[in-house]
Amino acid sequence: MLKKSFPPVANKNARILILGSMPGERSIAEQQYYAHPQNLFWIFMDELLGIDRTQPYTKRLQQLKQHHVALWDVMRQCYRLGSLDNDIRNEVANDFVSFLRDHLQIQRIGFNGRKAHDVFMRQVAHVHPVSVEGIELILLPSTSPAHAGKSKALKKREWRDFLS
């Protein structure tokens, strides 16, 4: 089934860009990034940046932007049944050349999981290396409940280091 990502959440003064792969079924249904209640993303944003995860979604996005954090997905579209990254096929990357040209203050890009990192490296960084020149690229542990290889505490530590 063809899946399409959401528009980016970003101000022109964003310094950090967090990239997922493609929204899962719950996120698509609710039209919200990281909507699955067991996903650690909003829990980490609450604990690390003080963004109250119980606030309405639009408020949380507004506060992310106030922290100079942008949010998007690597893929513009892909084919996938369900929500698992392993089931993604025929992925097409978003237009990062234009995005990064319009957001010149981005200093760090964090990839929320291996799939986001690998697709970005293959379809963006290796094809348009100038677009990411001078930007730190960091693979972060996935906040998805499907990725339980690391403890919550270890994941949180890596996310804290990235956001600081």
C-alpha positions as CSV (number, residue, x, y, z in Angstrom):
1,M,0.0,0.0,0.0
2,L,1.4,3.4,-0.9
3,K,2.2,5.6,2.1
4,K,3.0,9.3,2.1
5,S,4.8,11.3,4.7
6,F,3.7,14.5,6.4
7,P,5.1,18.0,5.7
8,P,8.1,19.1,7.7
9,V,7.7,20.9,11.0
10,A,10.3,23.6,11.0
11,N,11.1,27.2,11.5
12,K,13.8,28.9,9.5
13,N,16.0,29.1,12.7
14,A,16.0,25.3,13.3
15,R,19.4,24.0,14.3
16,I,18.5,20.3,14.8
17,L,16.6,18.1,12.4
18,I,15.1,14.8,13.5
19,L,14.2,12.4,10.8
20,G,12.1,9.3,11.0
21,S,11.6,6.9,8.1
22,M,7.9,7.0,7.4
23,P,4.9,7.5,9.8
24,G,3.4,4.3,11.1
25,E,-0.3,3.3,10.8
26,R,-1.3,5.0,14.0
27,S,0.5,8.2,13.1
28,I,-1.1,8.2,9.6
29,A,-4.5,7.7,11.0
30,E,-4.1,10.5,13.5
31,Q,-2.0,12.7,11.1
32,Q,0.5,13.2,13.9
33,Y,4.2,12.4,14.1
34,Y,4.9,9.6,16.7
35,A,1.2,9.1,17.6
36,H,1.6,5.5,18.9
37,P,1.3,5.7,22.7
38,Q,4.2,3.3,23.2
39,N,6.6,5.3,21.0
40,L,9.2,7.0,23.2
41,F,9.6,10.1,21.1
42,W,7.2,12.4,23.0
43,I,8.2,10.9,26.3
44,F,11.8,11.8,25.5
45,M,10.8,15.3,24.4
46,D,9.0,15.7,27.6
47,E,11.8,14.4,29.8
48,L,14.7,16.1,27.9
49,L,13.2,19.3,26.6
50,G,10.3,19.9,29.0
51,I,7.7,19.6,26.2
52,D,4.6,18.3,28.1
53,R,3.5,15.2,26.2
54,T,-0.1,15.6,27.4
55,Q,-0.5,18.9,25.6
56,P,-2.4,19.1,22.3
57,Y,-0.3,18.0,19.4
58,T,-0.1,21.5,17.8
59,K,1.3,22.9,21.1
60,R,4.0,20.2,21.2
61,L,5.0,21.0,17.7
62,Q,5.1,24.7,18.5
63,Q,7.4,24.0,21.5
64,L,9.7,21.8,19.4
65,K,10.2,24.8,17.1
66,Q,10.9,27.0,20.0
67,H,13.7,24.7,20.9
68,H,15.0,25.1,17.3
69,V,14.2,21.5,16.5
70,A,12.7,20.5,13.2
71,L,10.9,17.2,12.5
72,W,10.4,15.4,9.2
73,D,10.7,12.0,7.6
74,V,13.4,10.8,5.2
75,M,10.8,9.3,2.8
76,R,8.3,11.2,0.8
77,Q,6.5,8.0,-0.1
78,C,7.0,4.3,-0.1
79,Y,5.1,1.0,-0.3
80,R,4.5,-0.7,3.0
81,L,1.9,-3.0,4.6
82,G,1.6,-2.2,8.3
83,S,4.1,0.0,10.3
84,L,7.4,-1.9,10.3
85,D,10.4,-0.4,8.6
86,N,11.5,-3.8,7.4
87,D,8.4,-3.9,5.2
88,I,9.2,-0.7,3.3
89,R,9.7,-1.0,-0.4
90,N,10.3,1.4,-3.3
91,E,11.1,4.4,-1.1
92,V,11.5,7.9,-2.5
93,A,13.3,10.5,-0.4
94,N,11.9,14.0,0.4
95,D,13.6,17.0,-1.2
96,F,16.4,17.6,1.3
97,V,18.4,19.7,-1.1
98,S,15.7,22.4,-1.1
99,F,14.9,21.9,2.6
100,L,18.5,22.4,3.7
101,R,19.0,25.3,1.4
102,D,16.0,27.0,3.1
103,H,17.1,26.0,6.6
104,L,20.8,27.1,6.6
105,Q,21.1,26.9,10.4
106,I,20.7,23.1,10.6
107,Q,23.9,21.9,12.3
108,R,22.8,18.3,13.2
109,I,20.6,15.7,11.7
110,G,19.5,12.8,14.0
111,F,18.0,9.7,12.4
112,N,15.3,8.1,14.5
113,G,16.4,4.5,13.6
114,R,18.5,2.6,11.1
115,K,16.1,2.7,8.2
116,A,15.9,6.5,8.2
117,H,19.7,6.7,8.3
118,D,20.3,4.2,5.6
119,V,17.8,5.6,3.1
120,F,19.1,9.2,3.7
121,M,22.7,8.1,3.2
122,R,21.8,6.2,0.0
123,Q,19.4,8.7,-1.6
124,V,20.5,12.0,-0.3
125,A,24.0,12.2,1.2
126,H,25.7,10.1,-1.5
127,V,23.7,11.7,-4.4
128,H,24.0,15.3,-3.1
129,P,27.0,15.4,-0.7
130,V,27.2,19.2,-0.9
131,S,23.7,19.5,0.6
132,V,24.9,18.0,3.9
133,E,28.4,19.4,4.0
134,G,29.2,20.7,7.5
135,I,26.2,19.0,9.0
136,E,26.7,16.4,11.7
137,L,24.8,13.2,10.9
138,I,23.9,11.0,13.9
139,L,22.2,7.6,14.0
140,L,20.0,7.5,17.1
141,P,18.2,4.5,18.6
142,S,14.7,4.2,17.3
143,T,12.0,5.4,19.6
144,S,9.6,2.8,18.1
145,P,8.1,0.2,20.4
146,A,9.1,-2.4,17.7
147,H,12.8,-1.7,18.5
148,A,13.5,-3.1,22.0
149,G,17.2,-4.0,21.5
150,K,18.3,-1.2,23.9
151,S,16.9,-0.2,27.2
152,K,14.8,3.0,27.5
153,A,17.5,4.4,29.8
154,L,20.3,3.8,27.2
155,K,18.1,5.2,24.4
156,K,17.3,8.3,26.4
157,R,21.0,8.9,27.1
158,E,21.8,8.9,23.4
159,W,18.9,11.2,22.6
160,R,20.0,13.5,25.5
161,D,23.5,13.7,24.1
162,F,22.2,14.5,20.6
163,L,19.8,17.2,21.8
164,S,22.3,19.0,24.1
